[in-house]
Amino acid sequence: MPIASTSASHIDINDRVVREAWMARFGVTEERLRKAVRMVSSRVTNVAAYLDQPKR
């Protein structure tokens, strides 16, 4: 099983393992993460800002 990286600059929303890792990192649901990516792109810094959270 591949290990999901949350150190990438973009979120691969189509990869279940990566998506779940980012959901855990930001503490959000899949729906909220998908909405953030739709609204501001998959760049981690944009998603973090949209979610009003530091990148960590």
Secondary structure, DSSP 4 states (H G I P E B T S, - for coil): -PPPPS-SSB--TT-HHHHHHHHHHHT--HHHHHHHHHHH-SBHHHHHHHTT----
